[in-house]
Amino acid sequence: MALITLGGNPIHTNGELPSVGSKATDFNLIKIDLGTASLADFTGARIILNIFPSIDTGTCATSVRTFNEKASSLTNTKVLCISRDLPFAQKRFCGAEGLENVINLSDFKDGSFGKNYGLEITDGPLAGLHSRVIVVIDENGTILHTEQVNEIADEPNYEAALAVL
């Protein structure tokens, strides 16, 4: 279980992030067209998982915008923005912002992605949502980098995530 903070107040996640060098756990997440996406759908591409509590918060929106901008210059790399938001909210946000370089995926159905990756918030006002996490995966499904952002309101370290690609 990881200890993180929300506004300086301690909260916890349900586990620890997968370790660097391990194989990424498969997932089934909902796309904005309500279809399903799995890790296997991105085989052969490098993947940045930008995981956050909700697209409707300032820091989460900023991370999606920032990765959208950075993704435009990355080769063979997909940026997956993952939250428990409904796909409709994700689609509305990206449409309004004109974001086309990121892929939004939702874990709204059962939260299994957050549970399996050890990043589900277990207490406090955001219990049940995802913590702010970055996971970078190579073309073979091996985890190259993880970051559990200590304070939910803080942005991730974009440069550290991109440096391993």
DSSP file with accessible surface (Angstrom, degrees, kcal/mol):
  #  RESIDUE AA STRUCTURE BP1 BP2  ACC     N-H-->O    O-->H-N    N-H-->O    O-->H-N    TCO  KAPPA ALPHA  PHI   PSI    X-CA   Y-CA   Z-CA
    1    1 A M              0   0  130      0, 0.0     2,-0.3     0, 0.0    15,-0.2   0.000 360.0 360.0 360.0 132.5    0.0    0.0    0.0
    2    2 A A        -     0   0   14     13,-0.8    11,-1.9   116,-0.3     2,-0.6  -0.764 360.0-138.4 -97.0 143.8    1.4    3.4   -1.0
    3    3 A L  E     +A   12   0A 107     -2,-0.3     2,-0.2     9,-0.2     9,-0.2  -0.904  35.4 158.7 -99.7 120.3    0.9    6.5    1.2
    4    4 A I  E     -A   11   0A   2      7,-2.7     7,-2.9    -2,-0.6     2,-0.3  -0.738  29.4-121.9-127.8 179.6    0.1    9.6   -0.8
    5    5 A T  E     -Ab  10 151A  39    145,-3.0   147,-2.9     5,-0.2     2,-0.5  -0.941   9.6-159.9-130.3 154.7   -1.5   12.9    0.0
    6    6 A L  E >  S-A    9   0A  42      3,-2.4     3,-1.7    -2,-0.3   145,-0.1  -0.971  92.8 -17.0-128.3 107.9   -4.5   15.0   -1.0
    7    7 A G  T 3  S-     0   0   62     -2,-0.5    -1,-0.1     1,-0.3   144,-0.1   0.838 129.8 -54.7  63.2  30.7   -4.1   18.6    0.0
    8    8 A G  T 3  S+     0   0   52      1,-0.3    -1,-0.3     0, 0.0   143,-0.0   0.311 113.4 121.0  85.4  -8.6   -1.3   17.4    2.4
    9    9 A N  E <   -A    6   0A 111     -3,-1.7    -3,-2.4     1,-0.1    -1,-0.3  -0.753  68.5-111.2 -91.6 132.9   -3.7   14.9    4.1
   10   10 A P  E     +A    5   0A  85      0, 0.0     2,-0.3     0, 0.0    -5,-0.2  -0.341  43.1 163.4 -67.7 136.9   -2.5   11.3    4.0
   11   11 A I  E     -A    4   0A   6     -7,-2.9    -7,-2.7    -2,-0.1     2,-0.3  -0.905  22.9-133.2-139.9 170.5   -4.5    8.8    1.9
   12   12 A H  E     -A    3   0A  56     -2,-0.3   110,-2.9    -9,-0.2   111,-0.7  -0.880   0.4-139.7-129.6 158.4   -3.6    5.3    0.7
   13   13 A T  B     -C  121   0B   0    -11,-1.9   108,-0.2    -2,-0.3   106,-0.1  -0.681  33.1-110.7-107.5 168.3   -3.7    3.1   -2.4
   14   14 A N  S    S-     0   0   60    106,-1.8     2,-0.3    -2,-0.2   105,-0.2   0.547  86.0 -27.9 -77.9  -7.7   -4.6   -0.6   -2.4
   15   15 A G  S    S-     0   0   15    103,-0.9   -13,-0.8   105,-0.2     2,-0.3  -0.905  78.3 -60.8-172.3-157.3   -1.0   -1.7   -3.3
   16   16 A E        -     0   0  126     -2,-0.3   103,-0.1   -15,-0.2     3,-0.1  -0.825  51.8-101.4-112.5 152.1    2.3   -0.9   -4.9
   17   17 A L        -     0   0   30     -2,-0.3   101,-0.1     1,-0.1    -1,-0.1  -0.301  50.7 -87.4 -65.5 155.0    2.9   -0.2   -8.5
   18   18 A P        -     0   0   24      0, 0.0     2,-0.2     0, 0.0    -1,-0.1  -0.309  54.3-103.9 -59.7 150.1    4.4   -2.9  -10.7
   19   19 A S    >   -     0   0   80      1,-0.1     3,-2.0     4,-0.1   124,-0.3  -0.475  32.8 -99.1 -82.7 148.7    8.1   -3.0  -10.6
   20   20 A V  T 3  S+     0   0   88      1,-0.2   124,-0.2    -2,-0.2    -1,-0.1  -0.404 112.2  30.9 -60.8 135.3   10.4   -1.8  -13.3
   21   21 A G  T 3  S+     0   0   55    122,-3.0    -1,-0.2     1,-0.4     2,-0.1   0.180  96.3 112.1  96.6 -15.0   11.6   -4.7  -15.4
   22   22 A S  S <  S-     0   0   35     -3,-2.0   121,-3.0   121,-0.1    -1,-0.4  -0.410  77.1 -97.1 -84.8 164.1    8.4   -6.7  -14.9
   23   23 A K  B     -D  142   0C 127    119,-0.2   119,-0.2    -2,-0.1     2,-0.1  -0.647  42.6-109.9 -79.2 137.9    5.8   -7.5  -17.6
   24   24 A A        -     0   0   14    117,-3.2     2,-0.3    -2,-0.3    -1,-0.1  -0.428  33.0-115.3 -67.2 139.0    2.8   -5.2  -17.7
   25   25 A T        -     0   0   63     -2,-0.1    -1,-0.1     1,-0.1    14,-0.0  -0.577  32.2-112.5 -75.0 136.2   -0.4   -6.8  -16.6
   26   26 A D        -     0   0   87     -2,-0.3     2,-0.3    12,-0.1    -1,-0.1  -0.205  38.8-171.3 -63.7 159.8   -3.1   -7.0  -19.3
   27   27 A F        -     0   0    8      2,-0.0    12,-0.7    89,-0.0     2,-0.4  -0.967  25.3-142.7-148.6 161.7   -6.2   -4.9  -18.9
   28   28 A N  E     +E   38   0D 104     -2,-0.3     2,-0.3    10,-0.2    10,-0.2  -0.955  32.4 168.7-128.8 110.7   -9.6   -4.4  -20.4
   29   29 A L  E     -E   37   0D   0      8,-2.8     8,-3.0    -2,-0.4     2,-0.5  -0.835  35.1-108.3-122.2 159.7  -10.6   -0.7  -20.5
   30   30 A I  E     -EF  36 106D  13     76,-2.8    76,-2.7    -2,-0.3     6,-0.2  -0.769  27.7-145.9 -96.4 127.6  -13.5    1.1  -22.2
   31   31 A K  E >   - F   0 105D  75      4,-2.9     3,-2.2    -2,-0.5    74,-0.1  -0.331  33.4-100.1 -80.8 169.8  -12.8    3.3  -25.2
   32   32 A I  T 3  S+     0   0   68     72,-0.5    59,-0.1     1,-0.3    -1,-0.1   0.736 126.2  56.1 -68.4 -17.2  -14.7    6.5  -25.9
   33   33 A D  T 3  S-     0   0  111      2,-0.0    -1,-0.3    58,-0.0     3,-0.1   0.317 121.7-110.5 -91.3   8.8  -16.8    4.6  -28.6
   34   34 A L  S <  S+     0   0   93     -3,-2.2    -2,-0.1     1,-0.3     2,-0.1   0.462  79.8 126.4  73.9   6.2  -17.7    2.1  -25.7
   35   35 A G        -     0   0   25      1,-0.1    -4,-2.9    -5,-0.1     2,-0.4  -0.256  63.6-103.0 -76.6 178.4  -15.6   -0.7  -27.3
   36   36 A T  E     -E   30   0D  75     -6,-0.2     2,-0.4    -3,-0.1    -6,-0.2  -0.860  28.3-165.1-110.4 140.5  -12.9   -2.5  -25.3
   37   37 A A  E     -E   29   0D   1     -8,-3.0    -8,-2.8    -2,-0.4     2,-0.3  -0.965   7.1-174.0-121.4 140.3   -9.2   -2.0  -25.4
   38   38 A S  E >   -E   28   0D  17     -2,-0.4     3,-1.2   -10,-0.2     4,-0.3  -0.826  42.1-103.8-124.0 168.7   -6.6   -4.3  -24.0
   39   39 A L  G >  S+     0   0   22    -12,-0.7     3,-2.2    -2,-0.3     4,-0.1   0.889 119.1  64.4 -57.9 -37.1   -2.8   -4.1  -23.6
   40   40 A A  G >  S+     0   0   58      1,-0.3     3,-1.6   -13,-0.2    -1,-0.3   0.785  87.7  69.6 -60.1 -26.7   -2.5   -6.5  -26.5
   41   41 A D  G <  S+     0   0   98     -3,-1.2    -1,-0.3     1,-0.3    -2,-0.2   0.678 102.3  45.6 -63.6 -17.3   -4.1   -3.9  -28.8
   42   42 A F  G X  S+     0   0   23     -3,-2.2     3,-2.2    -4,-0.3    -1,-0.3   0.185  79.1 146.0-113.4  15.7   -0.9   -1.9  -28.4
   43   43 A T  T <   +     0   0  115     -3,-1.6    97,-0.1     1,-0.3     3,-0.1  -0.260  69.0  24.9 -55.4 134.9    1.6   -4.7  -29.0
   44   44 A G  T 3  S+     0   0   38     95,-1.4     2,-0.3     1,-0.3    -1,-0.3   0.278 105.9  95.4  91.8  -9.4    4.7   -3.4  -30.8
   45   45 A A  S <  S-     0   0    9     -3,-2.2    -1,-0.3    94,-0.2     2,-0.3  -0.811  78.0-116.2-110.8 151.9    4.3    0.2  -29.6
   46   46 A R  E     -g   77   0D  39     30,-3.1    32,-2.9    -2,-0.3     2,-0.4  -0.655  37.7-152.4 -78.7 145.8    5.8    1.9  -26.7
   47   47 A I  E     -gH  78 137D   4     90,-2.9    90,-3.1    -2,-0.3     2,-0.5  -0.981  19.3-164.7-131.0 133.6    3.1    3.0  -24.2
   48   48 A I  E     -gH  79 136D   0     30,-2.6    32,-3.0    -2,-0.4     2,-0.7  -0.981  14.2-155.1-110.6 119.4    2.8    5.8  -21.7
   49   49 A L  E     -gH  80 135D   0     86,-3.6    86,-1.7    -2,-0.5     2,-0.8  -0.882   7.5-169.8 -93.7 112.1    0.0    5.2  -19.2
   50   50 A N  E     -gH  81 134D   0     30,-3.1    32,-2.4    -2,-0.7     2,-0.4  -0.903  15.1-176.5-102.0 102.9   -1.1    8.6  -17.8
   51   51 A I  E     +gH  82 133D   0     82,-2.8    82,-2.0    -2,-0.8    32,-0.2  -0.851  10.0 154.0-111.3 138.2   -3.4    7.6  -15.0
   52   52 A F        -     0   0    0     30,-2.1    78,-0.4    -2,-0.4    32,-0.3  -0.969  49.8-105.4-157.5 166.6   -5.3   10.1  -12.9
   53   53 A P  S    S-     0   0    5      0, 0.0    31,-0.7     0, 0.0     2,-0.3   0.942  92.4 -12.4 -66.9 -51.3   -8.4   10.6  -10.7
   54   54 A S    >   -     0   0   22     29,-0.1     3,-1.3    30,-0.1     6,-0.3  -0.946  44.7-137.3-159.2 136.0  -10.7   12.6  -13.0
   55   55 A I  T 3  S+     0   0    2     -2,-0.3     6,-0.1     1,-0.3    -1,-0.1   0.720 101.0  72.0 -62.3 -19.9  -10.4   14.5  -16.3
   56   56 A D  T 3  S+     0   0   95      4,-0.1     2,-0.3     5,-0.1    -1,-0.3   0.150  82.0  85.8 -89.2  21.2  -12.6   17.2  -14.7
   57   57 A T  S <> S-     0   0   62     -3,-1.3     4,-2.6     1,-0.1     5,-0.2  -0.912  83.7-119.7-118.4 153.1   -9.8   18.5  -12.4
   58   58 A G  H  > S+     0   0   56     -2,-0.3     4,-2.3     1,-0.2     5,-0.2   0.897 109.6  44.8 -57.9 -48.6   -7.2   21.0  -13.3
   59   59 A T  H  > S+     0   0   34      2,-0.2     4,-2.3     1,-0.2    -1,-0.2   0.912 114.0  49.9 -67.1 -40.1   -4.1   18.9  -12.8
   60   60 A C  H  > S+     0   0    0     -6,-0.3     4,-2.0     2,-0.2    -2,-0.2   0.934 111.6  48.5 -63.4 -45.1   -5.6   15.9  -14.6
   61   61 A A  H  X S+     0   0    6     -4,-2.6     4,-2.5    -7,-0.2    -2,-0.2   0.908 110.4  52.4 -61.6 -40.6   -6.6   18.1  -17.5
   62   62 A T  H  X S+     0   0   45     -4,-2.3     4,-2.9    -5,-0.2     5,-0.2   0.911 107.2  51.6 -62.9 -41.8   -3.1   19.6  -17.6
   63   63 A S  H  X S+     0   0    0     -4,-2.3     4,-2.6     2,-0.2     5,-0.2   0.908 110.5  48.5 -64.6 -38.3   -1.4   16.2  -17.7
   64   64 A V  H  X S+     0   0    0     -4,-2.0     4,-2.3     2,-0.2    -2,-0.2   0.942 113.8  46.5 -65.7 -45.4   -3.6   15.1  -20.7
   65   65 A R  H  X S+     0   0   91     -4,-2.5     4,-2.2     2,-0.2    -2,-0.2   0.919 113.7  48.9 -61.1 -44.3   -2.9   18.4  -22.5
   66   66 A T  H  X S+     0   0   29     -4,-2.9     4,-2.6     1,-0.2     5,-0.2   0.938 113.1  45.1 -64.9 -46.9    0.9   18.1  -21.8
   67   67 A F  H  X S+     0   0    0     -4,-2.6     4,-2.7    -5,-0.2    -1,-0.2   0.869 109.7  56.9 -66.7 -33.2    1.1   14.5  -22.9
   68   68 A N  H  X S+     0   0   18     -4,-2.3     4,-0.9    -5,-0.2    -1,-0.2   0.945 110.7  44.2 -59.1 -45.1   -1.0   15.3  -26.0
   69   69 A E  H >< S+     0   0  132     -4,-2.2     3,-0.6     1,-0.2     4,-0.3   0.939 116.5  45.1 -65.2 -46.7    1.6   17.9  -26.9
   70   70 A K  H >< S+     0   0   54     -4,-2.6     3,-1.4     1,-0.2     4,-0.3   0.862 105.9  61.5 -67.4 -35.0    4.6   15.7  -26.2
   71   71 A A  H >< S+     0   0   12     -4,-2.7     3,-1.3     1,-0.3    -1,-0.2   0.778  87.4  73.2 -64.8 -25.6    3.1   12.7  -28.0
   72   72 A S  T << S+     0   0   80     -4,-0.9    -1,-0.3    -3,-0.6    -2,-0.2   0.761 103.3  40.0 -63.2 -22.2    3.0   14.6  -31.3
   73   73 A S  T <  S+     0   0   97     -3,-1.4     2,-0.4    -4,-0.3    -1,-0.3   0.377  94.4 100.7-107.6   4.8    6.8   14.2  -31.6
   74   74 A L    <   -     0   0   42     -3,-1.3     3,-0.5    -4,-0.3     2,-0.3  -0.738  63.0-140.4 -93.6 137.0    7.2   10.6  -30.3
   75   75 A T  S    S-     0   0  108     -2,-0.4   -29,-0.1     1,-0.2     3,-0.1  -0.742  78.7  -3.3 -95.9 144.2    7.6    7.8  -32.7
   76   76 A N  S    S+     0   0   89     -2,-0.3   -30,-3.1     1,-0.2     2,-0.4   0.826 103.0 126.1  49.0  39.4    6.0    4.4  -32.2
   77   77 A T  E     -g   46   0D  17     -3,-0.5     2,-0.4   -32,-0.2   -30,-0.2  -0.994  43.1-163.8-132.4 132.3    4.5    5.6  -28.9
   78   78 A K  E     -g   47   0D  97    -32,-2.9   -30,-2.6    -2,-0.4     2,-0.6  -0.942   9.9-150.1-112.5 135.3    0.9    5.7  -27.7
   79   79 A V  E     -g   48   0D   0     22,-0.5    24,-2.9    -2,-0.4     2,-0.6  -0.934  12.1-164.7-105.8 116.0   -0.2    7.8  -24.7
   80   80 A L  E     -gi  49 103D   0    -32,-3.0   -30,-3.1    -2,-0.6     2,-0.7  -0.909   4.6-157.9-103.8 118.4   -3.1    6.2  -22.9
   81   81 A C  E     -gi  50 104D   0     22,-3.0    24,-2.8    -2,-0.6     2,-0.5  -0.882  18.7-171.3 -98.5 115.5   -5.0    8.5  -20.5
   82   82 A I  E     +gi  51 105D   0    -32,-2.4   -30,-2.1    -2,-0.7     2,-0.3  -0.924  18.8 136.7-121.5 129.0   -6.8    6.3  -18.0
   83   83 A S  E     - i   0 106D   0     22,-1.5    24,-2.4    -2,-0.5    25,-0.2  -0.893  60.2-105.2-149.5-179.3   -9.3    7.3  -15.3
   84   84 A R  S    S+     0   0   56    -31,-0.7    22,-0.1   -32,-0.3   -30,-0.1   0.344  78.3 123.1 -95.3   7.1  -12.6    6.1  -13.9
   85   85 A D  S    S-     0   0   21     20,-0.2    23,-0.4     1,-0.1    -2,-0.2  -0.281  75.2 -96.9 -60.1 152.9  -14.5    8.9  -15.7
   86   86 A L    >>  -     0   0   86      1,-0.1     4,-1.8    21,-0.1     3,-0.7  -0.423  31.5-116.9 -66.4 147.2  -17.2    7.8  -18.0
   87   87 A P  H 3> S+     0   0    1      0, 0.0     4,-2.7     0, 0.0     5,-0.2   0.821 114.5  62.6 -56.0 -29.0  -16.1    7.6  -21.7
   88   88 A F  H 3> S+     0   0  128      2,-0.2     4,-2.4     1,-0.2     5,-0.2   0.904 103.8  46.7 -64.7 -41.1  -18.6   10.4  -22.5
   89   89 A A  H <> S+     0   0   17     -3,-0.7     4,-2.4     2,-0.2    -1,-0.2   0.908 112.6  50.1 -67.1 -40.9  -16.7   12.9  -20.2
   90   90 A Q  H  X S+     0   0    0     -4,-1.8     4,-2.3     2,-0.2     5,-0.2   0.931 112.4  46.8 -62.6 -44.6  -13.4   11.8  -21.7
   91   91 A K  H  X S+     0   0  125     -4,-2.7     4,-2.5     2,-0.2     5,-0.2   0.917 111.4  51.6 -64.7 -42.7  -14.7   12.3  -25.2
   92   92 A R  H  X S+     0   0  129     -4,-2.4     4,-2.6    -5,-0.2     5,-0.2   0.941 111.3  47.6 -58.9 -47.3  -16.2   15.7  -24.3
   93   93 A F  H  X S+     0   0   16     -4,-2.4     4,-2.1     1,-0.2    -2,-0.2   0.953 114.9  43.2 -61.7 -52.2  -13.0   17.0  -22.8
   94   94 A C  H  X>S+     0   0   13     -4,-2.3     5,-2.2     1,-0.2     4,-1.0   0.882 114.8  50.9 -66.1 -35.1  -10.7   15.9  -25.7
   95   95 A G  H  <5S+     0   0   59     -4,-2.5     3,-0.5    -5,-0.2    -1,-0.2   0.938 111.8  46.3 -65.2 -45.3  -13.2   17.1  -28.3
   96   96 A A  H  <5S+     0   0   86     -4,-2.6    -2,-0.2    -5,-0.2    -1,-0.2   0.840 118.4  43.0 -65.9 -32.5  -13.5   20.5  -26.7
   97   97 A E  H  <5S-     0   0   80     -4,-2.1    -1,-0.2    -5,-0.2    -2,-0.2   0.543 106.4-125.3 -90.2 -11.7   -9.7   20.8  -26.3
   98   98 A G  T  <5 +     0   0   50     -4,-1.0     2,-0.6    -3,-0.5    -3,-0.2   0.842  48.9 165.3  68.8  35.3   -8.9   19.4  -29.8
   99   99 A L      < +     0   0   22     -5,-2.2    -1,-0.2    -6,-0.2    -2,-0.1  -0.749  11.2 154.6 -91.2 119.6   -6.7   16.7  -28.4
  100  100 A E        +     0   0  167     -2,-0.6    -1,-0.1     1,-0.1    -2,-0.0   0.399  57.5  70.8-124.0  -0.7   -5.9   14.0  -31.0
  101  101 A N  S    S+     0   0   74    -23,-0.0   -22,-0.5     2,-0.0     2,-0.3   0.328  90.0  65.4-103.8   5.3   -2.5   12.5  -29.9
  102  102 A V  S    S-     0   0   15    -24,-0.1     2,-0.5   -22,-0.0   -22,-0.2  -0.897  70.3-137.6-123.8 157.8   -3.8   10.7  -26.8
  103  103 A I  E     - i   0  80D  58    -24,-2.9   -22,-3.0    -2,-0.3     2,-0.4  -0.971  17.4-147.4-117.1 119.8   -6.1    7.8  -26.3
  104  104 A N  E     - i   0  81D  10     -2,-0.5   -72,-0.5   -24,-0.2     2,-0.4  -0.761  18.7-179.8 -90.1 133.0   -8.6    8.0  -23.4
  105  105 A L  E     -Fi  31  82D   0    -24,-2.8   -22,-1.5    -2,-0.4     2,-0.4  -0.985  14.2-144.0-132.9 143.4   -9.6    4.8  -21.7
  106  106 A S  E     -Fi  30  83D   0    -76,-2.7   -76,-2.8    -2,-0.4   -22,-0.2  -0.880  17.2-170.6-114.1 141.5  -12.1    4.3  -18.8
  107  107 A D     >  +     0   0    3    -24,-2.4     4,-1.3    -2,-0.4   -23,-0.2  -0.115  52.6 122.3-110.1  30.5  -11.9    1.9  -15.9
  108  108 A F  T  4  +     0   0   67    -23,-0.4    -1,-0.1   -25,-0.2   -24,-0.1   0.791  56.9  66.8 -70.1 -27.0  -15.5    2.8  -14.8
  109  109 A K  T  4 S-     0   0  146     -3,-0.2    -1,-0.2     1,-0.1    -2,-0.1   0.945 129.2 -20.2 -65.4 -52.5  -17.0   -0.7  -15.0
  110  110 A D  T  4 S-     0   0   95     -3,-0.2    -2,-0.2     0, 0.0    -1,-0.1   0.433  74.8-122.9-138.9  -1.7  -15.3   -2.5  -12.2
  111  111 A G     X  +     0   0    0     -4,-1.3     4,-2.2     1,-0.1     5,-0.2   0.642  63.3 140.4  68.5  14.6  -12.1   -0.6  -11.4
  112  112 A S  H  >  +     0   0   33      1,-0.2     4,-3.1     2,-0.2     5,-0.2   0.846  64.9  57.2 -64.1 -33.3  -10.0   -3.8  -12.1
  113  113 A F  H  > S+     0   0    1      2,-0.2     4,-2.2   -85,-0.2    -1,-0.2   0.965 109.5  44.5 -60.3 -51.3   -7.2   -1.9  -13.8
  114  114 A G  H  4>S+     0   0    0      1,-0.2     5,-2.3     2,-0.2     6,-1.0   0.899 116.0  47.4 -60.0 -40.5   -6.7    0.4  -10.7
  115  115 A K  H ><5S+     0   0   88     -4,-2.2     3,-1.1     1,-0.2    -1,-0.2   0.941 113.2  47.4 -65.6 -47.6   -6.9   -2.6   -8.4
  116  116 A N  H 3<5S+     0   0   99     -4,-3.1    -2,-0.2     1,-0.3    -1,-0.2   0.812 113.6  47.4 -66.8 -30.2   -4.5   -4.8  -10.5
  117  117 A Y  T 3<5S-     0   0    1     -4,-2.2    -1,-0.3    -5,-0.2    -2,-0.2   0.414 111.3-120.3 -92.2   1.8   -1.9   -2.0  -10.9
  118  118 A G  T < 5S+     0   0    5     -3,-1.1  -103,-0.9    -4,-0.4  -116,-0.3   0.761  83.2 108.7  71.8  27.6   -2.0   -1.1   -7.1
  119  119 A L      < +     0   0    0     -5,-2.3    12,-2.3    -6,-0.2     2,-0.3   0.316  33.3 123.1-123.5  11.1   -3.1    2.5   -7.6
  120  120 A E  B     -K  130   0E  30     -6,-1.0  -106,-1.8    10,-0.2     2,-0.3  -0.561  64.4-123.2 -73.8 131.0   -6.8    2.5   -6.4
  121  121 A I  B     -C   13   0B   0      8,-3.2     7,-3.4    -2,-0.3  -108,-0.3  -0.614  26.8-172.2 -74.7 130.4   -7.3    5.1   -3.7
  122  122 A T        +     0   0   64   -110,-2.9     2,-0.3    -2,-0.3  -109,-0.1   0.577  58.8  21.6-105.2 -13.1   -8.7    3.3   -0.7
  123  123 A D  S    S+     0   0   56   -111,-0.7     3,-0.4     3,-0.0  -111,-0.1  -0.914  87.8  46.5-147.6 173.1   -9.6    6.1    1.8
  124  124 A G  S >  S-     0   0   43     -2,-0.3     3,-1.7     1,-0.2  -113,-0.1  -0.175 103.9 -46.5  82.0-177.5  -10.4    9.8    1.9
  125  125 A P  T 3  S+     0   0  115      0, 0.0    -1,-0.2     0, 0.0     0, 0.0   0.685 137.1  50.8 -67.8 -16.9  -12.7   11.8   -0.3
  126  126 A L  T >  S+     0   0   44     -3,-0.4     3,-2.5     3,-0.1    -5,-0.3   0.204  76.0 149.1-104.0  16.2  -11.4   10.2   -3.5
  127  127 A A  T <   +     0   0   54     -3,-1.7    -5,-0.2     1,-0.3     3,-0.1  -0.205  66.8  26.9 -52.9 134.1  -11.7    6.6   -2.4
  128  128 A G  T 3  S+     0   0   23     -7,-3.4    -1,-0.3     1,-0.4     2,-0.1   0.146 102.0 100.7  96.7 -17.7  -12.4    4.3   -5.4
  129  129 A L  S <  S-     0   0   50     -3,-2.5    -8,-3.2    -8,-0.1    -1,-0.4  -0.406  79.7 -95.1 -90.1 173.5  -10.7    6.6   -7.9
  130  130 A H  B     -K  120   0E   1    -78,-0.4   -10,-0.2   -77,-0.3   -46,-0.1  -0.641  32.0-126.8 -86.7 147.4   -7.2    6.2   -9.3
  131  131 A S        -     0   0    0    -12,-2.3     2,-0.7    -2,-0.3    -1,-0.1  -0.353  41.9 -85.2 -79.7 170.3   -4.1    7.9   -7.9
  132  132 A R        +     0   0    3     17,-0.3    17,-2.5   -80,-0.1     2,-0.3  -0.716  67.0 157.1 -84.4 115.4   -1.9   10.0  -10.2
  133  133 A V  E     -HJ  51 148D   0    -82,-2.0   -82,-2.8    -2,-0.7     2,-0.4  -0.985  33.0-154.8-141.1 146.7    0.5    7.5  -11.8
  134  134 A I  E     +HJ  50 147D   0     13,-2.1    13,-2.2    -2,-0.3     2,-0.4  -0.990  14.0 179.7-120.9 132.5    2.8    7.2  -14.8
  135  135 A V  E     -HJ  49 146D   0    -86,-1.7   -86,-3.6    -2,-0.4     2,-0.5  -0.998  10.1-160.5-130.3 128.1    3.8    3.8  -16.2
  136  136 A V  E     -HJ  48 145D   0      9,-2.8     8,-3.1    -2,-0.4     9,-1.3  -0.946  10.0-171.5-111.7 131.4    6.0    3.5  -19.3
  137  137 A I  E     -HJ  47 143D   0    -90,-3.1   -90,-2.9    -2,-0.5     6,-0.2  -0.957  14.1-134.7-124.7 136.4    6.0    0.2  -21.2
  138  138 A D    >   -     0   0   27      4,-2.8     3,-2.1    -2,-0.4   -93,-0.2  -0.196  39.7 -86.5 -82.9-178.9    8.3   -0.8  -24.0
  139  139 A E  T 3  S+     0   0   75      1,-0.3   -95,-1.4   -95,-0.2   -94,-0.2   0.692 127.4  52.0 -61.7 -20.9    7.4   -2.6  -27.3
  140  140 A N  T 3  S-     0   0  118      2,-0.1    -1,-0.3   -97,-0.1     3,-0.1   0.304 121.6-101.3-100.6   7.1    7.6   -6.0  -25.6
  141  141 A G  S <  S+     0   0   18     -3,-2.1  -117,-3.2     1,-0.3     2,-0.4   0.607  75.4 140.4  85.5  12.7    5.4   -5.2  -22.7
  142  142 A T  B     -D   23   0C  31   -119,-0.2    -4,-2.8     1,-0.0     2,-0.4  -0.749  55.6-119.2 -92.1 136.1    8.2   -4.6  -20.1
  143  143 A I  E     +J  137   0D   1   -121,-3.0  -122,-3.0    -2,-0.4    -6,-0.3  -0.593  32.8 174.7 -77.7 124.5    7.8   -1.8  -17.6
  144  144 A L  E     +     0   0D  55     -8,-3.1     2,-0.3    -2,-0.4    -7,-0.2   0.678  63.8   6.6 -99.2 -26.5   10.5    0.8  -18.0
  145  145 A H  E     -J  136   0D  32     -9,-1.3    -9,-2.8  -126,-0.1     2,-0.3  -0.980  55.0-173.7-159.8 141.9    9.4    3.5  -15.6
  146  146 A T  E     -J  135   0D  40     -2,-0.3     2,-0.3   -11,-0.2   -11,-0.2  -0.987   1.4-174.3-137.0 150.2    6.8    4.1  -12.9
  147  147 A E  E     -J  134   0D  43    -13,-2.2   -13,-2.1    -2,-0.3     2,-0.7  -0.927  10.5-165.4-143.8 120.2    5.9    7.2  -10.9
  148  148 A Q  E     -J  133   0D  33     -2,-0.3     2,-0.3   -15,-0.2   -15,-0.2  -0.928  29.9-134.0 -97.1 108.6    3.4    7.3   -8.1
  149  149 A V        -     0   0    5    -17,-2.5   -17,-0.3    -2,-0.7    -2,-0.0  -0.542   9.5-147.0 -68.6 125.9    2.9   11.1   -7.6
  150  150 A N  S    S+     0   0  118     -2,-0.3  -145,-3.0     1,-0.2     2,-0.5   0.871  84.0  42.7 -64.9 -43.1    3.1   11.8   -3.9
  151  151 A E  B >  S-b    5   0A  28   -147,-0.2     3,-2.3     1,-0.1  -145,-0.2  -0.942  76.8-143.7-109.5 121.7    0.6   14.7   -3.8
  152  152 A I  T 3  S+     0   0    9   -147,-2.9  -146,-0.1    -2,-0.5    -1,-0.1   0.823  99.5  57.1 -52.9 -34.8   -2.5   14.2   -5.9
  153  153 A A  T 3  S+     0   0   55   -148,-0.2    -1,-0.3    -3,-0.1     2,-0.2   0.607  91.7  91.1 -76.7  -9.3   -2.6   17.9   -6.9
  154  154 A D  S <  S-     0   0   90     -3,-2.3    -5,-0.1     1,-0.1   -22,-0.0  -0.575  78.3-118.4 -88.3 150.9    0.9   17.8   -8.3
  155  155 A E        -     0   0   92     -2,-0.2    -4,-0.1     1,-0.1    -1,-0.1  -0.466  33.9-105.3 -78.6 155.9    1.8   17.0  -11.9
  156  156 A P        -     0   0    7      0, 0.0     2,-1.3     0, 0.0     3,-0.2  -0.269  38.3 -94.8 -72.8 169.9    3.9   14.0  -12.8
  157  157 A N     >  -     0   0   84      1,-0.2     4,-1.7     2,-0.1     5,-0.2  -0.710  44.4-178.3 -87.1  91.4    7.5   14.3  -13.9
  158  158 A Y  H  > S+     0   0   26     -2,-1.3     4,-2.4     1,-0.2     5,-0.2   0.895  77.3  53.6 -59.5 -44.3    6.9   14.3  -17.7
  159  159 A E  H  > S+     0   0  115      1,-0.2     4,-2.1     2,-0.2    -1,-0.2   0.880 106.0  52.3 -64.0 -37.9   10.6   14.5  -18.5
  160  160 A A  H  > S+     0   0   32      2,-0.2     4,-0.7     1,-0.2    -1,-0.2   0.911 111.3  47.9 -64.5 -39.6   11.5   11.4  -16.4
  161  161 A A  H >< S+     0   0    0     -4,-1.7     3,-0.7     1,-0.2     4,-0.2   0.924 115.0  44.1 -65.9 -43.7    8.8    9.4  -18.2
  162  162 A L  H >< S+     0   0   30     -4,-2.4     3,-1.5     1,-0.2    -1,-0.2   0.802 100.9  70.2 -73.0 -26.6    9.9   10.5  -21.6
  163  163 A A  H 3< S+     0   0   82     -4,-2.1    -1,-0.2     1,-0.3    -2,-0.2   0.757  93.7  56.1 -64.9 -24.3   13.7   10.0  -20.8
  164  164 A V  T <<        0   0   57     -3,-0.7    -1,-0.3    -4,-0.7    -2,-0.2   0.551 360.0 360.0 -85.8  -6.8   13.3    6.2  -20.8
  165  165 A L    <         0   0   50     -3,-1.5   -27,-0.0    -4,-0.2   -88,-0.0  -0.460 360.0 360.0 -82.1 360.0   11.8    6.0  -24.3
